[in-house]
Amino acid sequence: MATVEADVFASPEADDAVGLASSRGAIARATMYVALAAAWIATCGSLYMSEVLGWIPCLWCWYQRIAMYPLAVILAAGLIMRDRNVPKYALCLAVPGALASTYHILLQKVPAFARLETCVMGVPCSADYLNLFGFITIPMLALTAFLMVIVACVVALGVREEGAGKHYLTRGPLAVLSPAASVGLIVAAVVALFVLGGAMTRSRQPAPTITSSLPAAAQADASREAAAALYDQACAGCHGPASAGMQLIRAEYLRGHSDLEVLALIRAGRSAAAPDNFSGKAMPANGGQIGISDEQLLALVRYLREVKGQ
Protein backbone atom coordinates (compact mmCIF):
# COMPACT_ATOMS: atom_id res chain seq x y z
CA MET A 1 0.00 0.00 0.00
CA ALA A 2 2.80 2.42 0.88
CA THR A 3 4.47 1.77 -2.44
CA VAL A 4 1.26 2.40 -4.35
CA GLU A 5 0.64 5.67 -2.46
CA ALA A 6 4.21 6.81 -3.14
CA ASP A 7 3.74 6.11 -6.85
CA VAL A 8 0.48 7.99 -6.89
CA PHE A 9 1.95 11.07 -5.25
CA ALA A 10 5.13 10.94 -7.38
CA SER A 11 3.36 10.69 -10.73
CA PRO A 12 2.29 14.37 -11.06
CA GLU A 13 5.83 15.57 -10.38
CA ALA A 14 7.23 13.13 -12.89
CA ASP A 15 4.71 14.23 -15.47
CA ASP A 16 5.58 17.87 -14.84
CA ALA A 17 9.28 17.13 -15.27
CA VAL A 18 8.66 15.31 -18.56
CA GLY A 19 6.39 18.13 -19.76
CA LEU A 20 8.99 20.77 -18.88
CA ALA A 21 11.71 18.82 -20.66
CA SER A 22 9.46 18.45 -23.68
CA SER A 23 8.72 22.19 -23.74
CA ARG A 24 12.40 23.05 -23.51
CA GLY A 25 13.13 20.58 -26.26
CA ALA A 26 10.50 22.17 -28.49
CA ILE A 27 11.99 25.63 -27.92
CA ALA A 28 15.52 24.38 -28.62
CA ARG A 29 14.33 22.57 -31.71
CA ALA A 30 12.56 25.67 -33.03
CA THR A 31 15.58 27.92 -32.40
CA MET A 32 17.89 25.58 -34.32
CA TYR A 33 15.62 25.68 -37.34
CA VAL A 34 15.47 29.47 -37.08
CA ALA A 35 19.28 29.44 -37.04
CA LEU A 36 19.22 27.28 -40.17
CA ALA A 37 16.98 29.81 -41.94
CA ALA A 38 19.19 32.72 -40.82
CA ALA A 39 22.35 31.03 -42.13
CA TRP A 40 20.79 30.25 -45.51
CA ILE A 41 19.30 33.73 -45.87
CA ALA A 42 22.73 35.24 -45.13
CA THR A 43 24.44 32.87 -47.57
CA CYS A 44 21.99 33.46 -50.42
CA GLY A 45 21.89 37.17 -49.63
CA SER A 46 25.65 37.52 -49.98
CA LEU A 47 25.58 35.67 -53.30
CA TYR A 48 22.73 37.90 -54.48
CA MET A 49 24.75 41.02 -53.64
CA SER A 50 27.86 39.85 -55.48
CA GLU A 51 26.42 37.87 -58.40
CA VAL A 52 23.26 39.90 -59.13
CA LEU A 53 23.98 43.40 -57.84
CA GLY A 54 27.66 43.19 -58.78
CA TRP A 55 28.94 44.32 -55.38
CA ILE A 56 32.52 43.08 -55.13
CA PRO A 57 33.29 41.60 -51.67
CA CYS A 58 36.13 43.14 -49.71
CA LEU A 59 38.68 41.16 -47.70
CA TRP A 60 36.64 41.11 -44.47
CA CYS A 61 33.50 40.22 -46.40
CA TRP A 62 35.33 37.10 -47.53
CA TYR A 63 36.34 36.24 -43.97
CA GLN A 64 32.67 36.36 -42.97
CA ARG A 65 31.70 34.23 -45.96
CA ILE A 66 34.31 31.66 -44.98
CA ALA A 67 32.44 31.26 -41.69
CA MET A 68 28.86 31.56 -43.00
CA TYR A 69 28.88 29.28 -46.05
CA PRO A 70 30.00 26.07 -44.29
CA LEU A 71 27.80 27.02 -41.32
CA ALA A 72 24.73 26.80 -43.55
CA VAL A 73 25.77 23.31 -44.71
CA ILE A 74 26.69 22.07 -41.22
CA LEU A 75 23.37 23.17 -39.74
CA ALA A 76 21.42 21.53 -42.55
CA ALA A 77 23.36 18.26 -42.34
CA GLY A 78 23.28 18.15 -38.54
CA LEU A 79 19.51 18.66 -38.37
CA ILE A 80 18.86 16.06 -41.08
CA MET A 81 21.06 13.54 -39.27
CA ARG A 82 19.52 14.52 -35.90
CA ASP A 83 22.97 15.07 -34.43
CA ARG A 84 22.61 16.51 -30.92
CA ASN A 85 26.14 17.93 -31.17
CA VAL A 86 25.37 20.21 -34.11
CA PRO A 87 25.22 23.32 -31.84
CA LYS A 88 28.84 22.69 -30.84
CA TYR A 89 29.92 22.43 -34.47
CA ALA A 90 27.98 25.56 -35.40
CA LEU A 91 29.48 27.63 -32.58
CA CYS A 92 32.98 26.90 -33.91
CA LEU A 93 32.09 28.93 -37.01
CA ALA A 94 29.48 31.38 -35.71
CA VAL A 95 31.67 32.89 -32.99
CA PRO A 96 34.66 33.72 -35.27
CA GLY A 97 32.20 34.96 -37.88
CA ALA A 98 30.55 37.30 -35.38
CA LEU A 99 33.95 38.66 -34.35
CA ALA A 100 34.87 39.29 -38.00
CA SER A 101 31.55 41.09 -38.56
CA THR A 102 32.09 43.23 -35.47
CA TYR A 103 35.56 44.26 -36.62
CA HIS A 104 34.24 45.05 -40.10
CA ILE A 105 31.53 47.28 -38.59
CA LEU A 106 34.19 49.12 -36.60
CA LEU A 107 36.23 49.64 -39.77
CA GLN A 108 33.21 51.24 -41.41
CA LYS A 109 31.87 53.31 -38.54
CA VAL A 110 34.81 54.22 -36.29
CA PRO A 111 37.45 56.52 -37.85
CA ALA A 112 40.16 55.24 -35.53
CA PHE A 113 39.65 51.69 -36.83
CA ALA A 114 39.54 52.89 -40.43
CA ARG A 115 43.23 53.75 -40.08
CA LEU A 116 43.87 50.03 -39.52
CA GLU A 117 42.46 49.21 -42.96
CA THR A 118 43.99 45.97 -44.27
CA CYS A 119 42.38 46.06 -47.72
CA VAL A 120 45.26 47.48 -49.75
CA MET A 121 43.91 46.46 -53.17
CA GLY A 122 40.38 45.85 -54.34
CA VAL A 123 37.26 47.16 -52.64
CA PRO A 124 38.02 49.17 -49.46
CA CYS A 125 36.80 47.40 -46.33
CA SER A 126 35.57 50.74 -44.97
CA ALA A 127 33.29 51.35 -47.96
CA ASP A 128 29.51 50.94 -47.56
CA TYR A 129 27.56 49.38 -50.41
CA LEU A 130 24.54 49.40 -48.10
CA ASN A 131 23.91 51.93 -45.35
CA LEU A 132 20.23 52.02 -44.36
CA PHE A 133 19.25 54.43 -41.57
CA GLY A 134 22.93 55.08 -40.95
CA PHE A 135 23.66 51.75 -39.25
CA ILE A 136 22.24 48.83 -41.28
CA THR A 137 25.24 47.71 -43.34
CA ILE A 138 26.26 44.40 -44.89
CA PRO A 139 28.48 43.36 -41.93
CA MET A 140 25.66 44.40 -39.57
CA LEU A 141 23.31 42.00 -41.37
CA ALA A 142 25.97 39.28 -41.19
CA LEU A 143 26.47 39.92 -37.47
CA THR A 144 22.72 39.59 -36.90
CA ALA A 145 22.71 36.19 -38.60
CA PHE A 146 25.74 34.99 -36.62
CA LEU A 147 24.18 36.15 -33.34
CA MET A 148 20.94 34.34 -34.15
CA VAL A 149 22.91 31.14 -34.66
CA ILE A 150 24.90 31.67 -31.45
CA VAL A 151 21.78 32.29 -29.35
CA ALA A 152 20.07 29.23 -30.85
CA CYS A 153 23.10 27.03 -30.13
CA VAL A 154 23.38 28.26 -26.52
CA VAL A 155 19.68 27.52 -25.95
CA ALA A 156 20.01 24.09 -27.52
CA LEU A 157 23.07 23.16 -25.49
CA GLY A 158 21.02 23.58 -22.30
CA VAL A 159 18.59 20.85 -23.40
CA ARG A 160 19.58 17.21 -23.61
CA GLU A 161 16.74 14.72 -23.11
CA GLU A 162 12.99 14.95 -23.59
CA GLY A 163 12.27 11.66 -21.86
CA ALA A 164 12.54 8.00 -22.80
CA GLY A 165 16.10 8.62 -23.96
CA LYS A 166 15.07 10.90 -26.83
CA HIS A 167 16.87 14.18 -27.49
CA TYR A 168 15.33 17.34 -28.89
CA LEU A 169 16.40 16.80 -32.53
CA THR A 170 14.69 13.44 -33.01
CA ARG A 171 11.72 15.32 -34.47
CA GLY A 172 11.24 18.26 -36.79
CA PRO A 173 9.77 21.63 -35.74
CA LEU A 174 6.33 20.47 -36.95
CA ALA A 175 4.84 17.13 -36.00
CA VAL A 176 3.78 16.42 -39.60
CA LEU A 177 7.27 16.91 -41.06
CA SER A 178 10.46 14.92 -40.50
CA PRO A 179 13.76 16.74 -39.89
CA ALA A 180 14.87 16.05 -43.46
CA ALA A 181 11.62 17.38 -44.91
CA SER A 182 11.75 20.45 -42.66
CA VAL A 183 15.33 21.28 -43.67
CA GLY A 184 14.56 20.73 -47.34
CA LEU A 185 11.50 22.97 -47.18
CA ILE A 186 13.37 25.82 -45.45
CA VAL A 187 16.38 25.67 -47.76
CA ALA A 188 14.25 25.38 -50.91
CA ALA A 189 12.08 28.34 -49.88
CA VAL A 190 15.08 30.59 -49.18
CA VAL A 191 16.90 29.64 -52.39
CA ALA A 192 13.75 30.06 -54.49
CA LEU A 193 13.12 33.49 -52.98
CA PHE A 194 16.57 34.79 -53.90
CA VAL A 195 16.58 33.15 -57.34
CA LEU A 196 13.26 34.83 -58.12
CA GLY A 197 14.52 38.14 -56.73
CA GLY A 198 17.69 37.84 -58.81
CA ALA A 199 15.74 37.15 -62.00
CA MET A 200 13.48 40.16 -61.39
CA THR A 201 16.46 42.42 -60.64
CA ARG A 202 18.36 41.36 -63.75
CA SER A 203 15.28 41.99 -65.90
CA ARG A 204 15.28 45.63 -64.74
CA GLN A 205 19.00 46.25 -65.35
CA PRO A 206 19.97 48.56 -68.25
CA ALA A 207 20.95 46.94 -71.54
CA PRO A 208 24.70 46.30 -71.88
CA THR A 209 25.04 48.05 -75.25
CA ILE A 210 24.64 51.61 -76.49
CA THR A 211 22.48 51.99 -79.60
CA SER A 212 22.02 55.73 -79.83
CA SER A 213 23.81 58.94 -78.97
CA LEU A 214 23.07 60.68 -75.69
CA PRO A 215 21.10 63.93 -75.41
CA ALA A 216 23.39 66.93 -75.60
CA ALA A 217 21.48 68.74 -72.86
CA ALA A 218 21.91 65.80 -70.50
CA GLN A 219 25.62 65.70 -71.28
CA ALA A 220 25.98 69.39 -70.49
CA ASP A 221 24.11 69.00 -67.18
CA ALA A 222 26.32 66.17 -65.92
CA SER A 223 28.10 67.26 -62.77
CA ARG A 224 31.83 66.75 -62.33
CA GLU A 225 31.32 66.50 -58.57
CA ALA A 226 28.73 63.76 -59.04
CA ALA A 227 31.09 61.93 -61.41
CA ALA A 228 33.91 62.17 -58.86
CA ALA A 229 31.63 60.81 -56.14
CA LEU A 230 30.52 57.97 -58.43
CA TYR A 231 34.14 57.08 -59.17
CA ASP A 232 35.02 56.99 -55.47
CA GLN A 233 32.02 54.78 -54.74
CA ALA A 234 32.13 52.34 -57.64
CA CYS A 235 35.61 52.43 -59.16
CA ALA A 236 38.32 53.59 -56.75
CA GLY A 237 38.41 50.30 -54.84
CA CYS A 238 39.88 48.47 -57.84
CA HIS A 239 41.30 51.20 -60.09
CA GLY A 240 42.90 53.32 -57.39
CA PRO A 241 41.89 56.71 -55.98
CA ALA A 242 41.65 59.74 -58.24
CA SER A 243 44.11 61.59 -56.00
CA ALA A 244 46.74 59.00 -56.91
CA GLY A 245 46.06 59.29 -60.63
CA MET A 246 43.84 56.21 -61.07
CA GLN A 247 46.88 53.94 -61.43
CA LEU A 248 45.00 50.96 -62.85
CA ILE A 249 43.25 52.85 -65.67
CA ARG A 250 45.31 52.92 -68.84
CA ALA A 251 45.60 56.28 -70.56
CA GLU A 252 46.23 54.57 -73.90
CA TYR A 253 42.85 52.83 -73.71
CA LEU A 254 41.06 56.14 -73.17
CA ARG A 255 43.10 57.70 -75.97
CA GLY A 256 42.15 54.98 -78.45
CA HIS A 257 38.41 54.76 -77.72
CA SER A 258 35.49 57.14 -77.93
CA ASP A 259 33.31 58.17 -75.01
CA LEU A 260 30.54 55.79 -76.11
CA GLU A 261 32.97 52.88 -76.47
CA VAL A 262 34.30 53.41 -72.95
CA LEU A 263 30.73 53.81 -71.71
CA ALA A 264 29.73 50.53 -73.40
CA LEU A 265 32.64 48.75 -71.71
CA ILE A 266 31.51 49.97 -68.28
CA ARG A 267 27.93 48.95 -69.08
CA ALA A 268 28.90 45.40 -70.07
CA GLY A 269 31.62 44.84 -67.48
CA ARG A 270 34.60 42.60 -68.09
CA SER A 271 35.62 39.19 -66.78
CA ALA A 272 38.90 38.57 -65.02
CA ALA A 273 39.96 36.27 -67.90
CA ALA A 274 39.34 38.86 -70.64
CA PRO A 275 42.44 39.20 -72.88
CA ASP A 276 42.66 42.97 -72.36
CA ASN A 277 42.12 42.81 -68.60
CA PHE A 278 45.59 43.21 -67.14
CA SER A 279 44.39 43.68 -63.55
CA GLY A 280 43.28 40.05 -63.13
CA LYS A 281 40.03 41.17 -61.45
CA ALA A 282 36.51 41.06 -62.80
CA MET A 283 34.74 44.36 -63.41
CA PRO A 284 30.99 44.09 -62.71
CA ALA A 285 28.48 45.47 -65.20
CA ASN A 286 27.72 49.13 -64.52
CA GLY A 287 30.44 49.15 -61.88
CA GLY A 288 28.05 47.26 -59.64
CA GLN A 289 25.60 50.17 -59.59
CA ILE A 290 21.95 49.30 -60.28
CA GLY A 291 19.96 51.77 -62.38
CA ILE A 292 22.85 54.08 -63.29
CA SER A 293 21.97 56.28 -66.28
CA ASP A 294 23.88 56.91 -69.50
CA GLU A 295 24.23 60.55 -68.49
CA GLN A 296 25.95 59.58 -65.25
CA LEU A 297 28.29 57.18 -67.04
CA LEU A 298 29.14 59.75 -69.68
CA ALA A 299 30.04 62.24 -66.97
CA LEU A 300 32.17 59.53 -65.38
CA VAL A 301 34.01 58.84 -68.66
CA ARG A 302 34.76 62.53 -69.09
CA TYR A 303 35.98 62.68 -65.50
CA LEU A 304 38.35 59.77 -66.23
CA ARG A 305 39.72 61.64 -69.24
CA GLU A 306 40.19 64.79 -67.18
CA VAL A 307 42.15 63.04 -64.45
CA LYS A 308 44.24 60.97 -66.89
CA GLY A 309 44.90 63.96 -69.14
CA GLN A 310 43.07 62.44 -72.10
C-alpha positions as CSV (number, residue, x, y, z in Angstrom):
1,M,0.0,0.0,0.0
2,A,2.8,2.4,0.9
3,T,4.5,1.8,-2.4
4,V,1.3,2.4,-4.3
5,E,0.6,5.7,-2.5
6,A,4.2,6.8,-3.1
7,D,3.7,6.1,-6.8
8,V,0.5,8.0,-6.9
9,F,2.0,11.1,-5.3
10,A,5.1,10.9,-7.4
11,S,3.4,10.7,-10.7
12,P,2.3,14.4,-11.1
13,E,5.8,15.6,-10.4
14,A,7.2,13.1,-12.9
15,D,4.7,14.2,-15.5
16,D,5.6,17.9,-14.8
17,A,9.3,17.1,-15.3
18,V,8.7,15.3,-18.6
19,G,6.4,18.1,-19.8
20,L,9.0,20.8,-18.9
21,A,11.7,18.8,-20.7
22,S,9.5,18.5,-23.7
23,S,8.7,22.2,-23.7
24,R,12.4,23.1,-23.5
25,G,13.1,20.6,-26.3
26,A,10.5,22.2,-28.5
27,I,12.0,25.6,-27.9
28,A,15.5,24.4,-28.6
29,R,14.3,22.6,-31.7
30,A,12.6,25.7,-33.0
31,T,15.6,27.9,-32.4
32,M,17.9,25.6,-34.3
33,Y,15.6,25.7,-37.3
34,V,15.5,29.5,-37.1
35,A,19.3,29.4,-37.0
36,L,19.2,27.3,-40.2
37,A,17.0,29.8,-41.9
38,A,19.2,32.7,-40.8
39,A,22.3,31.0,-42.1
40,W,20.8,30.2,-45.5
41,I,19.3,33.7,-45.9
42,A,22.7,35.2,-45.1
43,T,24.4,32.9,-47.6
44,C,22.0,33.5,-50.4
45,G,21.9,37.2,-49.6
46,S,25.7,37.5,-50.0
47,L,25.6,35.7,-53.3
48,Y,22.7,37.9,-54.5
49,M,24.8,41.0,-53.6
50,S,27.9,39.9,-55.5
51,E,26.4,37.9,-58.4
52,V,23.3,39.9,-59.1
53,L,24.0,43.4,-57.8
54,G,27.7,43.2,-58.8
55,W,28.9,44.3,-55.4
56,I,32.5,43.1,-55.1
57,P,33.3,41.6,-51.7
58,C,36.1,43.1,-49.7
59,L,38.7,41.2,-47.7
60,W,36.6,41.1,-44.5
61,C,33.5,40.2,-46.4
62,W,35.3,37.1,-47.5
63,Y,36.3,36.2,-44.0
64,Q,32.7,36.4,-43.0
65,R,31.7,34.2,-46.0
66,I,34.3,31.7,-45.0
67,A,32.4,31.3,-41.7
68,M,28.9,31.6,-43.0
69,Y,28.9,29.3,-46.0
70,P,30.0,26.1,-44.3
71,L,27.8,27.0,-41.3
72,A,24.7,26.8,-43.5
73,V,25.8,23.3,-44.7
74,I,26.7,22.1,-41.2
75,L,23.4,23.2,-39.7
76,A,21.4,21.5,-42.5
77,A,23.4,18.3,-42.3
78,G,23.3,18.2,-38.5
79,L,19.5,18.7,-38.4
80,I,18.9,16.1,-41.1
81,M,21.1,13.5,-39.3
82,R,19.5,14.5,-35.9
83,D,23.0,15.1,-34.4
84,R,22.6,16.5,-30.9
85,N,26.1,17.9,-31.2
86,V,25.4,20.2,-34.1
87,P,25.2,23.3,-31.8
88,K,28.8,22.7,-30.8
89,Y,29.9,22.4,-34.5
90,A,28.0,25.6,-35.4
91,L,29.5,27.6,-32.6
92,C,33.0,26.9,-33.9
93,L,32.1,28.9,-37.0
94,A,29.5,31.4,-35.7
95,V,31.7,32.9,-33.0
96,P,34.7,33.7,-35.3
97,G,32.2,35.0,-37.9
98,A,30.6,37.3,-35.4
99,L,34.0,38.7,-34.3
100,A,34.9,39.3,-38.0
101,S,31.5,41.1,-38.6
102,T,32.1,43.2,-35.5
103,Y,35.6,44.3,-36.6
104,H,34.2,45.0,-40.1
105,I,31.5,47.3,-38.6
106,L,34.2,49.1,-36.6
107,L,36.2,49.6,-39.8
108,Q,33.2,51.2,-41.4
109,K,31.9,53.3,-38.5
110,V,34.8,54.2,-36.3
111,P,37.4,56.5,-37.9
112,A,40.2,55.2,-35.5
113,F,39.7,51.7,-36.8
114,A,39.5,52.9,-40.4
115,R,43.2,53.8,-40.1
116,L,43.9,50.0,-39.5
117,E,42.5,49.2,-43.0
118,T,44.0,46.0,-44.3
119,C,42.4,46.1,-47.7
120,V,45.3,47.5,-49.7
121,M,43.9,46.5,-53.2
122,G,40.4,45.8,-54.3
123,V,37.3,47.2,-52.6
124,P,38.0,49.2,-49.5
125,C,36.8,47.4,-46.3
126,S,35.6,50.7,-45.0
127,A,33.3,51.3,-48.0
128,D,29.5,50.9,-47.6
129,Y,27.6,49.4,-50.4
130,L,24.5,49.4,-48.1
131,N,23.9,51.9,-45.3
132,L,20.2,52.0,-44.4
133,F,19.2,54.4,-41.6
134,G,22.9,55.1,-41.0
135,F,23.7,51.8,-39.3
136,I,22.2,48.8,-41.3
137,T,25.2,47.7,-43.3
138,I,26.3,44.4,-44.9
139,P,28.5,43.4,-41.9
140,M,25.7,44.4,-39.6
141,L,23.3,42.0,-41.4
142,A,26.0,39.3,-41.2
143,L,26.5,39.9,-37.5
144,T,22.7,39.6,-36.9
145,A,22.7,36.2,-38.6
146,F,25.7,35.0,-36.6
147,L,24.2,36.1,-33.3
148,M,20.9,34.3,-34.1
149,V,22.9,31.1,-34.7
150,I,24.9,31.7,-31.5
151,V,21.8,32.3,-29.3
152,A,20.1,29.2,-30.8
153,C,23.1,27.0,-30.1
154,V,23.4,28.3,-26.5
155,V,19.7,27.5,-25.9
156,A,20.0,24.1,-27.5
157,L,23.1,23.2,-25.5
158,G,21.0,23.6,-22.3
159,V,18.6,20.8,-23.4
160,R,19.6,17.2,-23.6
161,E,16.7,14.7,-23.1
162,E,13.0,14.9,-23.6
163,G,12.3,11.7,-21.9
164,A,12.5,8.0,-22.8
165,G,16.1,8.6,-24.0
166,K,15.1,10.9,-26.8
167,H,16.9,14.2,-27.5
168,Y,15.3,17.3,-28.9
169,L,16.4,16.8,-32.5
170,T,14.7,13.4,-33.0
171,R,11.7,15.3,-34.5
172,G,11.2,18.3,-36.8
173,P,9.8,21.6,-35.7
174,L,6.3,20.5,-36.9
175,A,4.8,17.1,-36.0
176,V,3.8,16.4,-39.6
177,L,7.3,16.9,-41.1
178,S,10.5,14.9,-40.5
179,P,13.8,16.7,-39.9
180,A,14.9,16.1,-43.5
181,A,11.6,17.4,-44.9
182,S,11.8,20.5,-42.7
183,V,15.3,21.3,-43.7
184,G,14.6,20.7,-47.3
185,L,11.5,23.0,-47.2
186,I,13.4,25.8,-45.5
187,V,16.4,25.7,-47.8
188,A,14.3,25.4,-50.9
189,A,12.1,28.3,-49.9
190,V,15.1,30.6,-49.2
191,V,16.9,29.6,-52.4
192,A,13.7,30.1,-54.5
193,L,13.1,33.5,-53.0
194,F,16.6,34.8,-53.9
195,V,16.6,33.2,-57.3
196,L,13.3,34.8,-58.1
197,G,14.5,38.1,-56.7
198,G,17.7,37.8,-58.8
199,A,15.7,37.1,-62.0
200,M,13.5,40.2,-61.4
201,T,16.5,42.4,-60.6
202,R,18.4,41.4,-63.7
203,S,15.3,42.0,-65.9
204,R,15.3,45.6,-64.7
205,Q,19.0,46.3,-65.3
206,P,20.0,48.6,-68.3
207,A,20.9,46.9,-71.5
208,P,24.7,46.3,-71.9
209,T,25.0,48.1,-75.3
210,I,24.6,51.6,-76.5
211,T,22.5,52.0,-79.6
212,S,22.0,55.7,-79.8
213,S,23.8,58.9,-79.0
214,L,23.1,60.7,-75.7
215,P,21.1,63.9,-75.4
216,A,23.4,66.9,-75.6
217,A,21.5,68.7,-72.9
218,A,21.9,65.8,-70.5
219,Q,25.6,65.7,-71.3
220,A,26.0,69.4,-70.5
221,D,24.1,69.0,-67.2
222,A,26.3,66.2,-65.9
223,S,28.1,67.3,-62.8
224,R,31.8,66.8,-62.3
225,E,31.3,66.5,-58.6
226,A,28.7,63.8,-59.0
227,A,31.1,61.9,-61.4
228,A,33.9,62.2,-58.9
229,A,31.6,60.8,-56.1
230,L,30.5,58.0,-58.4
231,Y,34.1,57.1,-59.2
232,D,35.0,57.0,-55.5
233,Q,32.0,54.8,-54.7
234,A,32.1,52.3,-57.6
235,C,35.6,52.4,-59.2
236,A,38.3,53.6,-56.7
237,G,38.4,50.3,-54.8
238,C,39.9,48.5,-57.8
239,H,41.3,51.2,-60.1
240,G,42.9,53.3,-57.4
241,P,41.9,56.7,-56.0
242,A,41.6,59.7,-58.2
243,S,44.1,61.6,-56.0
244,A,46.7,59.0,-56.9
245,G,46.1,59.3,-60.6
246,M,43.8,56.2,-61.1
247,Q,46.9,53.9,-61.4
248,L,45.0,51.0,-62.9
249,I,43.3,52.8,-65.7
250,R,45.3,52.9,-68.8
251,A,45.6,56.3,-70.6
252,E,46.2,54.6,-73.9
253,Y,42.8,52.8,-73.7
254,L,41.1,56.1,-73.2
255,R,43.1,57.7,-76.0
256,G,42.1,55.0,-78.4
257,H,38.4,54.8,-77.7
258,S,35.5,57.1,-77.9
259,D,33.3,58.2,-75.0
260,L,30.5,55.8,-76.1
261,E,33.0,52.9,-76.5
262,V,34.3,53.4,-72.9
263,L,30.7,53.8,-71.7
264,A,29.7,50.5,-73.4
265,L,32.6,48.7,-71.7
266,I,31.5,50.0,-68.3
267,R,27.9,48.9,-69.1
268,A,28.9,45.4,-70.1
269,G,31.6,44.8,-67.5
270,R,34.6,42.6,-68.1
271,S,35.6,39.2,-66.8
272,A,38.9,38.6,-65.0
273,A,40.0,36.3,-67.9
274,A,39.3,38.9,-70.6
275,P,42.4,39.2,-72.9
276,D,42.7,43.0,-72.4
277,N,42.1,42.8,-68.6
278,F,45.6,43.2,-67.1
279,S,44.4,43.7,-63.6
280,G,43.3,40.1,-63.1
281,K,40.0,41.2,-61.5
282,A,36.5,41.1,-62.8
283,M,34.7,44.4,-63.4
284,P,31.0,44.1,-62.7
285,A,28.5,45.5,-65.2
286,N,27.7,49.1,-64.5
287,G,30.4,49.2,-61.9
288,G,28.1,47.3,-59.6
289,Q,25.6,50.2,-59.6
290,I,22.0,49.3,-60.3
291,G,20.0,51.8,-62.4
292,I,22.9,54.1,-63.3
293,S,22.0,56.3,-66.3
294,D,23.9,56.9,-69.5
295,E,24.2,60.5,-68.5
296,Q,26.0,59.6,-65.3
297,L,28.3,57.2,-67.0
298,L,29.1,59.8,-69.7
299,A,30.0,62.2,-67.0
300,L,32.2,59.5,-65.4
301,V,34.0,58.8,-68.7
302,R,34.8,62.5,-69.1
303,Y,36.0,62.7,-65.5
304,L,38.3,59.8,-66.2
305,R,39.7,61.6,-69.2
306,E,40.2,64.8,-67.2
307,V,42.1,63.0,-64.4
308,K,44.2,61.0,-66.9
309,G,44.9,64.0,-69.1
310,Q,43.1,62.4,-72.1
